[in-house]
Amino acid sequence: MLTCKDFLGELSDYLDETIDAELRAKLERHITECPNCWVIADTTRKTIKIYKGMESCSIPADVESRLMAALEKKIAAKQQK
C-alpha cells in the first residue's frame, strides 16, 4: 500500500504521465482513498494548467538582482553547515 510520502515522491511523474500503468493505478487508488493527497494533486494540476496558459513576462532587473543575491546567500549558508 502506498503512503502519502510515496505519493508525493511520484506526484511530478504522475502529473506528467511519465510513469508505468501499474504505478499509475496505485497512485490513482491512493488519491481516491486519501482526501489530502487528492487535494494536493488537484491543486497542483490546476496550478500547472493556469501557469501554462499565462504569457511570460520579465521581472524588473533590480528585483532579479535582489532575488539572485538572496538565493546565493541562502545556498552559501547551507554549504557552510
C-alpha positions as CSV (number, residue, x, y, z in Angstrom):
1,M,0.0,0.0,0.0
2,L,1.3,3.4,-0.9
3,T,1.9,6.1,1.7
4,C,1.3,9.8,1.3
5,K,5.1,10.2,1.2
6,D,5.3,7.7,-1.6
7,F,2.5,9.5,-3.5
8,L,4.2,12.9,-3.1
9,G,7.5,11.4,-4.3
10,E,5.8,10.3,-7.5
11,L,3.5,13.4,-8.0
12,S,5.5,15.1,-10.7
13,D,5.8,12.0,-12.8
14,Y,2.2,11.2,-12.2
15,L,1.1,14.6,-13.4
16,D,3.5,14.5,-16.3
17,E,2.1,11.0,-17.2
18,T,5.6,9.5,-17.4
19,I,5.0,6.5,-15.1
20,D,4.1,3.0,-16.0
21,A,0.4,1.9,-15.9
22,E,0.8,-0.3,-12.8
23,L,2.3,2.6,-10.6
24,R,-0.3,5.0,-12.1
25,A,-3.1,2.7,-11.0
26,K,-1.7,2.5,-7.4
27,L,-1.3,6.3,-7.3
28,E,-4.9,6.8,-8.5
29,R,-6.2,4.3,-6.0
30,H,-4.3,6.2,-3.3
31,I,-5.9,9.6,-4.2
32,T,-9.4,8.1,-4.2
33,E,-8.8,6.9,-0.7
34,C,-6.8,9.9,0.7
35,P,-8.6,13.3,0.5
36,N,-5.4,15.2,1.4
37,C,-3.4,13.7,-1.5
38,W,-6.4,14.3,-3.8
39,V,-6.4,18.0,-2.9
40,I,-2.6,18.2,-3.5
41,A,-2.8,16.5,-6.9
42,D,-5.9,18.5,-8.0
43,T,-4.5,21.8,-6.8
44,T,-1.1,21.1,-8.5
45,R,-2.8,20.1,-11.7
46,K,-4.9,23.3,-11.8
47,T,-1.8,25.4,-11.0
48,I,0.1,23.9,-13.9
49,K,-2.8,24.5,-16.2
50,I,-3.1,28.1,-15.2
51,Y,0.7,28.6,-15.4
52,K,0.9,27.1,-18.9
53,G,-1.9,29.5,-20.1
54,M,0.0,32.6,-19.0
55,E,2.2,34.8,-21.1
56,S,5.7,35.0,-19.9
57,C,6.8,38.3,-18.5
58,S,10.1,39.7,-17.4
59,I,10.7,40.9,-13.9
60,P,12.5,44.2,-13.3
61,A,16.3,44.0,-13.2
62,D,16.5,45.2,-9.6
63,V,14.1,42.6,-8.4
64,E,16.0,39.9,-10.3
65,S,19.4,41.0,-8.8
66,R,17.9,41.1,-5.3
67,L,16.4,37.6,-5.8
68,M,19.6,36.2,-7.1
69,A,21.6,37.7,-4.3
70,A,19.2,36.2,-1.7
71,L,19.4,32.8,-3.4
72,E,23.2,32.9,-3.4
73,K,23.3,33.9,0.3
74,K,20.9,31.0,1.1
75,I,23.0,28.5,-0.8
76,A,26.2,29.7,0.8
77,A,24.7,29.4,4.3
78,K,23.6,25.8,3.6
79,Q,27.0,24.9,2.3
80,Q,28.7,26.2,5.5
81,K,26.5,23.9,7.7
